[in-house]
């Protein structure tokens, strides 16, 4: 996948070992903000 930005930069992403519809645990969606960061929206 190639991403082009307004400055003319190109970022190339190569994806490998993809798995369709993997079983995900609830823990996969848990995130703790690091101390000292501002949370704009939860």
Secondary structure, DSSP 8 states (H G I E B T S, - for coil): -EEE-TTS-EEE----S--TT----GGGG-----TT---S--
